[in-house]
């Protein structure tokens, strides 16, 4: 994986976690439980956001869990940061592109940009699969050659499947977030996570 793609994945994940924290999903536990982010992914992001001054930690709450709060700098970053990710275009990683599309809806109210991002992601994934097909040697030689060819078939199938998923998700995106949610024991309303979307087939 290229260094550029690594940086892209960090920046979209950092911004996505910042948006989650802003919406009230604010501890490593809730990031795992509600957003499906593993502690191994969430904790380094939280550390980077703390070091950058985009969030601050509160006092430990129930069960010693420390909530994070977004700072004014974090709000500014969230307000403008999603646009540069959209402008960069799809990364070739469906998870990263999905995060960017959701940021466009949640932070920029940019439904059309989110849909286009996922459609361009689908096209990029198909192109990546086609490139694998065209790079095949005429006939595999030995165990190593056969392994390489079969692995290429597997990766192409995965890319084609992700491209189909990206198109389906683009057609199922909600136009905006809906409702408010409250954390248990909290008196202030928080932004709700995404409302219901059409069930994916």
Steps between C-alpha positions, in 0.01 A plus 500: 500500500636841410600766751243738346222248549615442861480875567157515336371216713628670815350837409156365410490277809615787725232730360235228526586430865493876564145508354400203717637672811311815405181291473543353848677172418790606717685211668700211351226269632216687325708536184528122499142423607314758290729558202677164475849649533744273678695639798814435294371747240321747731762554771783619268250736330394643837868551589564685172190718551607582858855589390362724225274680750185399308348325803551505876434234760246544776496340842462123521135398516324171559735202509797736460416584141630843403288693254659723240361839399563688180681834525439817298796403279344158454169654391681718246690199367178300475318780322756531221703176499247277325510715184870431426436126537215521246722704268778236518255245363468132587793323661434146378404395854123466541505557877694824459276619216187418700630704794564796268150472348341494846708801606372689195141434611547555873734800489430665165140401429645401161290201397587524128873514576466190721315304231753601234787403731364147537425465129854611416625255764311219325657596166848510654454157658388356164804659330728345762342158431544545124866590549549171686343307211723664241820435698459120496782295348402267212517183711600455864827322559535277805356544845599868531346594166177313573473663843554846350236441230239363743565780746450747217164337420402528866601867528315585176184334632529698824549827310201425276290423809608821669417696183148353503469583871614860439229546233233350728607721791497809275137421411413447870655809659270720707489864391576626851525397862176496690394542860693568817637255749593523866772312674392318814525746787558796270279806502612644168371362171753365257489446127352167408690239306381435147128431477375179348616425151345260255595144578784393275422202279 
